Amino acid sequence: MLINISKKESNLRVLLGVLSIAAGSHVLWFILLPLGIMLIHSGLTSKCPISHLLGRQTEAAKKHFFINYLPKYNPQPVFIFKADNQLAFANDPAKKFFPDVHRYQDLINTSIDQVIQKEQINHNTLTLPDKKVYSLITRGSTELNGVVVYGNDISEIMTLNQEILDTQKEIVYAMGEIGETRSKETGDHVRRVAKYSQLLASLAGIDKTEADLIKFASPMHDIGKIGIPDAILNKPGKLDKDEFEIMKTHAEIGFNLLNHSTRPVLKAASLIAYHHHEKWNGSGYPQQLSGEDIHIYGRITAVADVFDALGSARVYKKAWPLEEILALLKEQRGIHFDPSLVDLLLENLPMFLEIREKHPN
């Protein structure tokens, strides 16, 4: 503990201590010598508290000791890379699961300089050959003049997430099948339309994330048919005028069912349900939209739906031959369908036929 004494008093103690030691060398040394040493000690420690500093250094050393051991004993991989990209430290899990990592770029394919200079915190994912998936958090440090990378095995989380997505897909497909004629034969139609829509979206230049969204949403294009009576839905032969007016309401029913959701896939499905019966020339339903006023999701699904529906047998018709389907698409190009989408399908027809062969009725 540091004694709180004034500067004058500490100086006086040192002086008295020196005089006591000097006098003690001649008389009463066994009393004055120890007293002098005590006075000098108390005076000096008040001016330069060495013992106090040593105590602080000891605490700092303990803290530094424990901090140094944190990366080493972390059960997940930890790396430290120097500014020259070279590996400076790897704990045991890092060495075990990433034995070939010796440079920063072996782990993350970005420049290390910017990460250090801006002290960035970035997130990346890496899939290993054994299919394990790691989340990598990188943190740049100008103090270290390097980057610390913390790894976390998220394989189990990714598996659970995929199971949730698969379950959602099955529910979506089931809803799509219910929306069709409620028969087994149209279940494959729903799946084919989903894949056709994804492929057509990709060919149209839509990015993968959005193309996947269209794939998951398009099976619900006819979900509104759950509100249509069976007598109309499954009627063999052509519908009369009144029946067709009732049938047309399924587009708006589907939109109203899905539009209140905040989920992106259901929002997309609501647009598809509402727009996929609109026609390029404005003669469709329910809003008589035309051209690019029809949402791209609806335009894509319209082409995919008709391409597949014409080739499938239904209670009211036989399956059309491929030649007749292609002839109709060419004929309705710019009338019913977005001409650019029809062109993309025709130019890449083998890819669409491959999907049809993989998912037959």
TIDOBA-19325 format. One record per residue (C-alpha): x, y, z; residue in one letter; residue number from 1. Coordinates in Angstrom, 2 decimals, decimal comma. Each point is the difference from the previous one (the first is absolute). Example, Ala and Ser with C-alpha at 12.3 -4.5 7.8 and 13.67 -1.06 7.14 Angstrom:
BEGIN
PT        X        Y        Z  res    n
PT    12,30    -4,50     7,80    A    1
PT     1,37     3,44    -0,66    S    2
END
This chain:
BEGIN
PT        X        Y        Z  res    n
PT     0,00     0,00     0,00    M    1
PT     1,32     3,48    -0,90    L    2
PT     0,34     2,39     3,02    I    3
PT    -1,34     3,49    -0,73    N    4
PT     2,63     2,46     1,27    I    5
PT     1,06     3,43    -1,28    S    6
PT     3,05     0,64    -2,14    K    7
PT     1,67     2,08     2,78    K    8
PT    -0,58    -2,71     2,55    E    9
PT     1,42    -2,67    -2,27    S   10
PT     3,13     2,08    -0,62    N   11
PT     0,36     0,56     3,75    L   12
PT    -0,29    -3,74     0,66    R   13
PT     2,73    -0,78    -2,49    V   14
PT     2,30     2,67     1,60    L   15
PT    -0,68    -1,22     3,55    L   16
PT     0,64    -3,55    -1,13    G   17
PT     3,39     0,91    -1,43    V   18
PT     0,96     1,90     3,20    L   19
PT    -1,18    -2,89     2,16    S   20
PT     2,13    -2,49    -1,93    I   21
PT     3,02     2,37     0,25    A   22
PT    -0,46     0,48     3,74    A   23
PT    -0,76    -3,67     0,49    G   24
PT     3,40    -0,95    -1,35    S   25
PT     1,49     1,61     3,12    H   26
PT    -2,51    -0,27     2,82    V   27
PT    -3,09    -2,01     0,76    L   28
PT     0,34    -1,59    -3,44    W   29
PT    -2,34    -2,85     0,87    F   30
PT    -2,84     2,57     0,41    I   31
PT     0,85     2,77    -2,46    L   32
PT     1,02    -2,20    -2,97    L   33
PT    -3,33    -1,86    -0,33    P   34
PT    -1,89     3,26     0,64    L   35
PT     1,90     1,75    -2,79    G   36
PT    -0,68    -2,81    -2,48    I   37
PT    -3,73     0,15     0,82    M   38
PT    -0,11     3,79    -0,46    L   39
PT     1,80    -0,14    -3,36    I   40
PT    -2,28    -2,80    -1,22    H   41
PT    -3,20     1,81     0,99    S   42
PT     1,22     3,21    -1,62    G   43
PT     1,10    -1,59    -3,27    L   44
PT    -3,09    -2,15    -0,46    T   45
PT    -2,17     3,11     0,30    S   46
PT     2,00     1,70    -2,77    K   47
PT     0,57    -3,04    -2,23    C   48
PT    -2,42    -2,75     0,96    P   49
PT     1,94    -2,90    -1,45    I   50
PT    -1,96    -2,56     1,92    S   51
PT    -3,23     1,52    -1,32    H   52
PT     1,28    -0,07    -3,55    L   53
PT     1,13    -3,57     0,36    L   54
PT    -3,47    -0,88     1,22    G   55
PT    -1,61     1,62    -3,03    R   56
PT     2,44    -1,71    -2,32    Q   57
PT    -0,83    -3,32     1,61    T   58
PT    -3,74     0,53    -0,64    E   59
PT     0,70     1,03    -3,59    A   60
PT     2,19    -3,05    -0,49    A   61
PT    -2,78    -2,25     1,31    K   62
PT    -2,51     1,63    -2,35    K   63
PT     2,39    -0,30    -2,95    H   64
PT     0,63    -3,63     0,93    F   65
PT    -3,70    -0,92    -0,09    F   66
PT    -0,68     1,98    -3,19    I   67
PT     2,85    -1,82    -1,72    N   68
PT    -1,58    -3,31     0,87    Y   69
PT    -3,49     0,88    -1,29    L   70
PT     0,73    -0,71    -3,69    P   71
PT     2,05    -3,07     0,86    K   72
PT    -2,78    -1,68     1,98    Y   73
PT    -2,89     1,17    -2,18    N   74
PT    -1,80    -3,18    -1,17    P   75
PT    -0,57     1,62    -3,41    Q   76
PT     2,74     0,97    -2,51    P   77
PT     1,84     3,28     0,58    V   78
PT     2,60     1,46    -2,39    F   79
PT     2,18     3,10     0,09    I   80
PT     1,50     1,21    -3,27    F   81
PT     2,72     2,63    -0,36    K   82
PT    -0,20     2,89    -2,46    A   83
PT     2,14    -1,98    -2,45    D   84
PT    -2,81    -2,63    -0,16    N   85
PT     2,06    -2,60     1,86    Q   86
PT    -1,53    -2,06     2,80    L   87
PT     1,35     1,16     3,37    A   88
PT    -2,14    -2,15     2,28    F   89
PT    -2,44    -2,90    -0,26    A   90
PT    -1,50    -1,79     2,97    N   91
PT    -0,39    -3,79     0,09    D   92
PT    -3,51    -0,15    -1,59    P   93
PT     1,24     2,27    -2,80    A   94
PT     2,96    -2,29    -0,66    K   95
PT    -2,22    -3,08     0,15    K   96
PT    -2,80     1,14    -2,32    F   97
PT     1,99     2,37    -2,24    F   98
PT     3,43    -1,64    -0,35    P   99
PT     0,67     1,56    -3,41    D  100
PT    -0,56     3,60     1,08    V  101
PT     3,29     1,89     0,09    H  102
PT    -1,03     3,34    -1,49    R  103
PT    -3,01     2,28     0,41    Y  104
PT    -1,10    -0,67    -3,59    Q  105
PT    -0,05    -3,76     0,69    D  106
PT    -3,00     0,76     2,19    L  107
PT    -1,59     3,16    -1,38    I  108
PT     0,38     1,28    -3,54    N  109
PT     0,26     3,74     0,76    T  110
PT     2,77     2,52     0,56    S  111
PT     1,28     0,09     3,56    I  112
PT     1,24     3,62    -0,19    D  113
PT    -3,41     1,66    -0,04    Q  114
PT    -1,28    -2,21     2,80    V  115
PT     2,90     1,11     2,21    I  116
PT     0,04     3,70    -0,92    Q  117
PT    -3,75     0,46     0,46    K  118
PT    -0,14    -2,45     2,91    E  119
PT    -2,89    -1,72    -1,76    Q  120
PT    -2,15    -2,76     1,45    I  121
PT    -1,13    -2,31    -2,80    N  122
PT    -1,96    -3,21    -0,25    H  123
PT     0,66    -2,84    -2,45    N  124
PT    -1,02    -3,63    -0,31    T  125
PT     2,21    -2,85    -1,14    L  126
PT    -0,99    -3,55    -0,91    T  127
PT     2,71    -2,62     0,52    L  128
PT     0,45    -3,13    -2,15    P  129
PT    -1,64    -2,07     2,76    D  130
PT    -3,14     2,20    -0,42    K  131
PT     0,48     1,77     3,33    K  132
PT    -1,01     3,64    -0,19    V  133
PT     1,87     2,65     2,00    Y  134
PT    -0,97     3,57     0,75    S  135
PT     3,15     2,16    -0,04    L  136
PT     0,04     3,33     1,86    I  137
PT     3,03     2,12    -0,93    T  138
PT     1,12     3,02     1,99    R  139
PT     2,76     2,32    -1,12    G  140
PT     2,26     1,66     2,58    S  141
PT     2,48     2,81    -0,57    T  142
PT     1,39    -0,68     3,48    E  143
PT     0,81    -3,58    -0,98    L  144
PT     0,74     1,02    -3,58    N  145
PT    -1,88    -3,12    -0,96    G  146
PT    -3,34    -1,77    -0,15    V  147
PT    -1,61    -2,35     2,49    V  148
PT    -2,34    -2,61    -1,46    V  149
PT    -2,48    -1,84     2,19    Y  150
PT    -1,55    -3,16    -1,46    G  151
PT    -3,28    -1,57     1,06    N  152
PT    -1,34    -3,35    -1,19    D  153
PT    -3,57     0,74    -1,18    I  154
PT    -0,54    -3,31    -1,81    S  155
PT    -2,78    -1,10     2,33    E  156
PT    -1,71     3,39    -0,23    I  157
PT     0,18    -0,13    -3,80    M  158
PT    -1,44    -3,52    -0,01    T  159
PT    -2,89     1,06     2,22    L  160
PT    -0,56     3,08    -2,14    N  161
PT    -0,08    -2,17    -3,14    Q  162
PT    -2,54    -2,31     1,65    E  163
PT    -2,19     3,02     0,73    I  164
PT     0,32     1,17    -3,61    L  165
PT    -0,80    -3,47    -1,31    D  166
PT    -3,07    -0,14     2,21    T  167
PT    -1,09     3,42    -1,24    Q  168
PT     0,45    -1,16    -3,60    K  169
PT    -2,13    -3,06     0,61    E  170
PT    -2,72     2,17     1,53    I  171
PT     0,20     2,38    -2,97    V  172
PT    -0,25    -2,87    -2,48    Y  173
PT    -2,89    -1,49     1,96    A  174
PT    -1,82     3,34    -0,08    M  175
PT     0,64     0,21    -3,72    G  176
PT    -1,44    -3,45    -0,54    E  177
PT    -3,08     0,89     2,03    I  178
PT    -0,37     3,09    -2,17    G  179
PT    -0,04    -2,10    -3,14    E  180
PT    -2,76    -2,50    -0,75    T  181
PT     0,60    -1,75     3,32    R  182
PT     1,19    -3,08    -1,83    S  183
PT     3,28    -1,93     0,00    K  184
PT     0,70     0,68    -3,66    E  185
PT     0,62     3,69     0,53    T  186
PT     2,55    -0,41     2,79    G  187
PT     2,73    -0,49    -2,59    D  188
PT    -1,29     3,04    -1,89    H  189
PT     0,64     2,16     3,07    V  190
PT     3,59    -1,24     0,29    R  191
PT     0,73     0,43    -3,68    R  192
PT    -1,40     3,54    -0,04    V  193
PT     2,25     0,82     2,96    A  194
PT     3,10    -1,22    -1,83    K  195
PT    -1,00     1,55    -3,33    Y  196
PT    -0,57     3,33     1,74    S  197
PT     3,38    -0,10     1,74    Q  198
PT     1,78    -0,86    -3,25    L  199
PT    -1,82     2,69    -1,98    L  200
PT     0,74     2,59     2,70    A  201
PT     3,71    -0,89    -0,10    S  202
PT     0,06     0,21    -3,80    L  203
PT    -1,67     3,42     0,25    A  204
PT     2,94     1,25     2,09    G  205
PT    -1,67    -0,10     3,40    I  206
PT     2,48    -0,78     2,77    D  207
PT     0,04    -3,40     1,70    K  208
PT    -1,64     1,13     3,24    T  209
PT    -2,98     1,49    -1,80    E  210
PT    -0,20    -2,88    -2,48    A  211
PT    -0,19    -2,40     2,96    D  212
PT    -2,72     2,18     1,53    L  213
PT    -2,04    -0,30    -3,21    I  214
PT     0,54    -3,76     0,03    K  215
PT    -1,37    -0,31     3,55    F  216
PT    -2,88     2,43    -0,63    A  217
PT    -1,22    -1,16    -3,42    S  218
PT    -1,57    -3,28     1,24    P  219
PT    -2,67     2,14     1,68    M  220
PT    -1,02     1,75    -3,24    H  221
PT    -3,43    -1,66     0,07    D  222
PT    -0,51    -0,15     3,79    I  223
PT    -3,15     2,09    -0,49    G  224
PT    -1,69    -3,00    -1,61    K  225
PT    -0,79    -1,26     3,50    I  226
PT    -2,85     2,50    -0,16    G  227
PT    -1,38    -1,38    -3,26    I  228
PT    -2,75    -2,67     0,12    P  229
PT     1,02    -3,54    -0,99    D  230
PT    -2,73    -0,11    -2,63    A  231
PT     1,76     2,80    -1,89    I  232
PT     3,55    -0,95     0,83    L  233
PT    -0,35    -3,59    -1,18    N  234
PT    -2,56     0,47    -2,75    K  235
PT     0,86    -2,07    -3,09    P  236
PT    -0,17     2,22    -3,04    G  237
PT    -0,15     3,77    -0,45    K  238
PT    -1,43     2,31     2,65    L  239
PT    -2,97     2,17    -0,91    D  240
PT     0,11     3,79     0,39    K  241
PT    -1,31     0,08     3,58    D  242
PT     2,25    -2,85     1,10    E  243
PT     3,01     1,69    -1,52    F  244
PT    -0,79     3,23     1,87    E  245
PT     0,01    -1,99     3,23    I  246
PT     3,25    -1,73    -0,99    M  247
PT     1,66     3,36    -0,64    K  248
PT    -0,51     1,03     3,61    T  249
PT     2,69    -2,48     1,11    H  250
PT     2,73     2,54    -0,86    A  251
PT    -1,38     2,56     2,43    E  252
PT    -0,81    -2,64     2,62    I  253
PT     3,60    -1,20    -0,09    G  254
PT     1,33     3,56     0,29    F  255
PT    -2,22     0,76     3,00    N  256
PT     1,04    -3,24     1,72    L  257
PT     3,71     0,71    -0,26    L  258
PT     0,43     3,76    -0,15    N  259
PT    -0,28     0,64     3,74    H  260
PT     3,10    -2,06     0,79    S  261
PT     3,33     1,72     0,64    T  262
PT     1,92    -3,07    -1,21    R  263
PT     1,83     0,68    -3,29    P  264
PT    -1,03    -3,32    -1,56    V  265
PT    -3,68     0,58     0,76    L  266
PT     0,19     3,61    -1,18    K  267
PT     1,50    -1,23    -3,26    A  268
PT    -2,66    -2,72    -0,24    A  269
PT    -2,75     2,60     0,41    S  270
PT     1,37     1,96    -2,97    L  271
PT     0,25    -3,15    -2,09    I  272
PT    -3,55    -1,05     0,90    A  273
PT    -1,31     3,45    -0,93    Y  274
PT     1,98     0,54    -3,22    H  275
PT     0,55    -3,34    -1,70    H  276
PT    -3,28     0,20    -1,96    H  277
PT     0,69     3,50    -1,29    E  278
PT     0,95     0,22    -3,70    K  279
PT     2,69     2,04    -1,69    W  280
PT    -2,61     1,79    -2,17    N  281
PT    -2,26     0,88     2,96    G  282
PT    -2,77    -2,52    -0,69    S  283
PT     0,60    -2,17     3,06    G  284
PT    -1,47     0,08     3,50    Y  285
PT    -0,67     1,11     2,69    P  286
PT     1,39     3,54    -0,59    Q  287
PT     0,54     0,03    -3,79    Q  288
PT     3,62     1,06     0,49    L  289
PT     2,31     0,08    -3,02    S  290
PT     3,70    -0,17    -0,84    G  291
PT     2,43     0,69     2,82    E  292
PT    -2,83     1,15     2,29    D  293
PT    -0,43    -3,74     0,58    I  294
PT     2,44    -1,01     2,72    H  295
PT     2,98    -1,96    -1,32    I  296
PT    -0,83    -2,83     2,43    Y  297
PT    -3,44    -0,31    -1,59    G  298
PT     1,36     0,18    -3,55    R  299
PT     2,54    -2,75     0,70    I  300
PT    -2,51    -2,29     1,69    T  301
PT    -2,53     0,56    -2,81    A  302
PT     2,40    -1,41    -2,60    V  303
PT     1,09    -2,87     2,26    A  304
PT    -3,59    -0,87     0,96    D  305
PT    -1,39    -0,07    -3,54    V  306
PT     3,04    -1,85    -1,39    F  307
PT    -0,55    -2,77     2,52    D  308
PT    -3,82     0,00     0,19    A  309
PT    -0,41    -0,47    -3,74    L  310
PT     2,31    -3,01     0,10    G  311
PT    -1,92    -1,62     2,88    S  312
PT    -3,25    -1,96    -0,24    A  313
PT    -2,90     1,46     2,01    R  314
PT    -3,60    -1,04     0,56    V  315
PT    -1,09     2,47    -2,67    Y  316
PT     2,74    -0,61    -2,63    K  317
PT     2,70    -2,27    -1,30    K  318
PT     3,72     0,83     0,13    A  319
PT     1,18     2,04    -2,98    W  320
PT     2,94    -1,16    -2,12    P  321
PT     3,17     2,05     0,48    L  322
PT    -0,19     1,43    -3,54    E  323
PT    -3,44     1,47     0,64    E  324
PT     1,10     1,48     3,33    I  325
PT     2,97     1,73    -1,64    L  326
PT    -2,22     1,23    -2,84    A  327
PT    -2,42     1,58     2,49    L  328
PT     2,84     1,69     1,93    L  329
PT     1,31     1,51    -3,25    K  330
PT    -3,50     1,06    -1,02    E  331
PT    -0,74     1,62     3,38    Q  332
PT     3,41     1,65     0,27    R  333
PT    -0,70     3,70     0,65    G  334
PT    -3,75    -0,68     0,34    I  335
PT    -0,42    -2,25     3,04    H  336
PT     3,65    -0,32     1,06    F  337
PT     3,01     2,23     0,54    D  338
PT     1,82    -0,46    -3,36    P  339
PT     3,47     0,03     1,59    S  340
PT    -0,94    -2,86     2,35    L  341
PT    -1,44    -2,09    -2,84    V  342
PT     3,25     0,53    -1,93    D  343
PT     2,05    -1,14     2,99    L  344
PT    -2,05    -3,18     0,37    L  345
PT     0,25    -0,85    -3,70    L  346
PT     3,73     0,71    -0,12    E  347
PT     0,61    -2,22     3,02    N  348
PT    -2,67    -2,62    -0,66    L  349
PT     2,21    -3,05     0,79    P  350
PT     0,45     1,24     3,58    M  351
PT    -3,77     0,20     0,48    F  352
PT    -0,58    -3,41    -1,57    L  353
PT     2,60    -1,50     2,35    E  354
PT    -2,06     1,24     2,96    I  355
PT    -3,14    -1,53    -1,53    R  356
PT     1,72    -3,35    -0,44    E  357
PT     1,23    -0,01     3,61    K  358
PT    -3,49     0,73     1,36    H  359
PT    -2,49    -1,90    -2,16    P  360
PT    -3,71    -0,16     0,84    N  361
END
